[in-house]
Amino acid sequence: MAGNLIARSLHDLTAGAWFGGSLMGAIGLNGAAAAAKDSTERTRLSSLGWKKWAPVQAGAFAVHLLSGLAIAWENKGRTAAQEGVAGLNVYKTAVTLAGAGVTLYAGILGSKVEKLAAEGSEGATEPKPGASDELKAAQKQLKILQWAIPVFAGWVIVLGARHGEMQRPKNVVQGLLHRAS
């Protein structure tokens, strides 16, 4: 029981870090970087901030996945017996992996933008007129991904809450009875 509480807490906290970090980055970091007086500093400062966050984000993902495996292992009997749990596990895993992929791709694009920082920009995700096609393409994609990432992370949190509701004794009994009938 204590192990499940620790794993569940870590699982929820790391999803919260993913959500909060990505939202703060999109609004706070990218927004503040856009205010730099020197246009070449805008993408450089934003990239620097995201690079500092990346190890924390990677660690949070690792703990999120490991704690998810621990939770799945502890609940394997209920997953097999209670209607809807296995399907929700698959769905949440798919959303988590898709979101992780989007986050990783955003990091790759961010590295590309950092390498092109000398071109200058209007903001972290807004190219300057006359920017190279490579910079424009990367920033255009990042402009969308900076909002897609917190959507995925929030979706994972909502699905985690749904898992918690399924563990209420009343819902476990209903799920077991429905599966048996």
LOBA-490693 format. One record per residue (C-alpha): chain; x, y, z. Coordinates in steps of 0.25 Angstrom, whole numbers, plus 5000, padded with zeros to 4 digits. Example, Ala and Ser with C-alpha at 12.3 -4.5 7.8 and 13.67 -1.06 7.14 Angstrom:
BEGIN
{vexke "A", {5049, 4982, 5031}},
{vexke "A", {5055, 4996, 5029}},
***
This chain:
BEGIN
{vexke "A", {5000, 5000, 5000}},
{vexke "A", {5011, 5010, 5004}},
{vexke "A", {5019, 5006, 4991}},
{vexke "A", {5006, 5009, 4983}},
{vexke "A", {5004, 5023, 4990}},
{vexke "A", {5019, 5027, 4987}},
{vexke "A", {5018, 5022, 4972}},
{vexke "A", {5005, 5029, 4970}},
{vexke "A", {5010, 5042, 4976}},
{vexke "A", {5022, 5041, 4968}},
{vexke "A", {5014, 5038, 4955}},
{vexke "A", {5005, 5050, 4958}},
{vexke "A", {5016, 5060, 4962}},
{vexke "A", {5024, 5057, 4949}},
{vexke "A", {5012, 5059, 4940}},
{vexke "A", {5010, 5072, 4948}},
{vexke "A", {5024, 5076, 4945}},
{vexke "A", {5023, 5073, 4930}},
{vexke "A", {5010, 5081, 4930}},
{vexke "A", {5015, 5093, 4938}},
{vexke "A", {5029, 5093, 4932}},
{vexke "A", {5024, 5093, 4918}},
{vexke "A", {5013, 5104, 4921}},
{vexke "A", {5022, 5113, 4928}},
{vexke "A", {5032, 5111, 4917}},
{vexke "A", {5022, 5115, 4906}},
{vexke "A", {5017, 5127, 4914}},
{vexke "A", {5028, 5132, 4923}},
{vexke "A", {5041, 5128, 4917}},
{vexke "A", {5037, 5130, 4902}},
{vexke "A", {5029, 5142, 4905}},
{vexke "A", {5041, 5148, 4913}},
{vexke "A", {5051, 5145, 4903}},
{vexke "A", {5043, 5152, 4892}},
{vexke "A", {5045, 5165, 4900}},
{vexke "A", {5060, 5165, 4899}},
{vexke "A", {5065, 5177, 4892}},
{vexke "A", {5075, 5170, 4883}},
{vexke "A", {5067, 5161, 4873}},
{vexke "A", {5079, 5151, 4873}},
{vexke "A", {5077, 5149, 4888}},
{vexke "A", {5062, 5145, 4887}},
{vexke "A", {5064, 5131, 4882}},
{vexke "A", {5078, 5130, 4889}},
{vexke "A", {5072, 5133, 4903}},
{vexke "A", {5059, 5124, 4900}},
{vexke "A", {5068, 5112, 4896}},
{vexke "A", {5077, 5114, 4908}},
{vexke "A", {5065, 5113, 4917}},
{vexke "A", {5059, 5101, 4911}},
{vexke "A", {5073, 5094, 4911}},
{vexke "A", {5073, 5097, 4926}},
{vexke "A", {5060, 5090, 4927}},
{vexke "A", {5062, 5078, 4918}},
{vexke "A", {5070, 5070, 4929}},
{vexke "A", {5059, 5072, 4939}},
{vexke "A", {5048, 5069, 4928}},
{vexke "A", {5056, 5056, 4924}},
{vexke "A", {5057, 5052, 4939}},
{vexke "A", {5042, 5054, 4941}},
{vexke "A", {5039, 5046, 4929}},
{vexke "A", {5048, 5035, 4934}},
{vexke "A", {5041, 5035, 4948}},
{vexke "A", {5028, 5036, 4942}},
{vexke "A", {5030, 5023, 4933}},
{vexke "A", {5036, 5016, 4945}},
{vexke "A", {5025, 5019, 4954}},
{vexke "A", {5015, 5016, 4944}},
{vexke "A", {5021, 5002, 4942}},
{vexke "A", {5021, 5000, 4958}},
{vexke "A", {5006, 5004, 4958}},
{vexke "A", {5003, 4995, 4947}},
{vexke "A", {5010, 4983, 4953}},
{vexke "A", {5003, 4986, 4967}},
{vexke "A", {4989, 4987, 4960}},
{vexke "A", {4991, 4975, 4950}},
{vexke "A", {4980, 4967, 4956}},
{vexke "A", {4970, 4978, 4956}},
{vexke "A", {4974, 4982, 4942}},
{vexke "A", {4971, 4968, 4937}},
{vexke "A", {4958, 4967, 4945}},
{vexke "A", {4951, 4981, 4945}},
{vexke "A", {4944, 4985, 4933}},
{vexke "A", {4951, 4997, 4926}},
{vexke "A", {4964, 4998, 4934}},
{vexke "A", {4972, 4991, 4923}},
{vexke "A", {4967, 5000, 4912}},
{vexke "A", {4969, 5012, 4920}},
{vexke "A", {4984, 5007, 4922}},
{vexke "A", {4986, 5006, 4908}},
{vexke "A", {4980, 5019, 4904}},
{vexke "A", {4988, 5027, 4915}},
{vexke "A", {5000, 5020, 4911}},
{vexke "A", {4998, 5024, 4896}},
{vexke "A", {4995, 5038, 4900}},
{vexke "A", {5008, 5039, 4909}},
{vexke "A", {5017, 5033, 4898}},
{vexke "A", {5011, 5042, 4887}},
{vexke "A", {5013, 5054, 4897}},
{vexke "A", {5027, 5050, 4900}},
{vexke "A", {5030, 5049, 4885}},
{vexke "A", {5024, 5063, 4882}},
{vexke "A", {5033, 5068, 4894}},
{vexke "A", {5045, 5061, 4889}},
{vexke "A", {5043, 5067, 4875}},
{vexke "A", {5041, 5081, 4880}},
{vexke "A", {5055, 5079, 4887}},
{vexke "A", {5061, 5075, 4874}},
{vexke "A", {5054, 5088, 4867}},
{vexke "A", {5059, 5096, 4879}},
{vexke "A", {5073, 5092, 4876}},
{vexke "A", {5072, 5096, 4862}},
{vexke "A", {5066, 5109, 4865}},
{vexke "A", {5078, 5111, 4875}},
{vexke "A", {5088, 5108, 4864}},
{vexke "A", {5081, 5119, 4856}},
{vexke "A", {5080, 5129, 4867}},
{vexke "A", {5090, 5139, 4860}},
{vexke "A", {5079, 5142, 4850}},
{vexke "A", {5071, 5149, 4860}},
{vexke "A", {5056, 5147, 4862}},
{vexke "A", {5043, 5154, 4867}},
{vexke "A", {5042, 5144, 4878}},
{vexke "A", {5045, 5130, 4882}},
{vexke "A", {5035, 5125, 4872}},
{vexke "A", {5033, 5137, 4863}},
{vexke "A", {5043, 5139, 4851}},
{vexke "A", {5048, 5152, 4847}},
{vexke "A", {5045, 5156, 4833}},
{vexke "A", {5056, 5151, 4824}},
{vexke "A", {5059, 5139, 4833}},
{vexke "A", {5064, 5127, 4826}},
{vexke "A", {5054, 5116, 4822}},
{vexke "A", {5060, 5107, 4832}},
{vexke "A", {5058, 5116, 4844}},
{vexke "A", {5044, 5120, 4839}},
{vexke "A", {5040, 5105, 4838}},
{vexke "A", {5046, 5102, 4852}},
{vexke "A", {5040, 5114, 4859}},
{vexke "A", {5026, 5111, 4852}},
{vexke "A", {5026, 5097, 4857}},
{vexke "A", {5030, 5101, 4871}},
{vexke "A", {5019, 5112, 4871}},
{vexke "A", {5009, 5100, 4870}},
{vexke "A", {5017, 5090, 4879}},
{vexke "A", {5019, 5100, 4891}},
{vexke "A", {5003, 5099, 4892}},
{vexke "A", {5002, 5084, 4888}},
{vexke "A", {5011, 5079, 4899}},
{vexke "A", {5003, 5085, 4911}},
{vexke "A", {4991, 5079, 4904}},
{vexke "A", {4997, 5065, 4904}},
{vexke "A", {5002, 5067, 4919}},
{vexke "A", {4989, 5072, 4924}},
{vexke "A", {4982, 5060, 4916}},
{vexke "A", {4991, 5050, 4924}},
{vexke "A", {4987, 5057, 4937}},
{vexke "A", {4972, 5056, 4934}},
{vexke "A", {4974, 5041, 4930}},
{vexke "A", {4982, 5039, 4943}},
{vexke "A", {4970, 5045, 4951}},
{vexke "A", {4961, 5035, 4943}},
{vexke "A", {4969, 5024, 4948}},
{vexke "A", {4968, 5029, 4962}},
{vexke "A", {4953, 5029, 4961}},
{vexke "A", {4953, 5015, 4956}},
{vexke "A", {4960, 5011, 4969}},
{vexke "A", {4949, 5015, 4978}},
{vexke "A", {4943, 5003, 4984}},
{vexke "A", {4929, 5006, 4978}},
{vexke "A", {4935, 5007, 4964}},
{vexke "A", {4944, 4994, 4966}},
{vexke "A", {4931, 4986, 4971}},
{vexke "A", {4923, 4991, 4959}},
{vexke "A", {4934, 4988, 4949}},
{vexke "A", {4936, 4975, 4954}},
{vexke "A", {4921, 4971, 4954}},
{vexke "A", {4919, 4977, 4940}},
{vexke "A", {4931, 4969, 4935}},
{vexke "A", {4925, 4956, 4942}},
{vexke "A", {4912, 4958, 4936}},
***
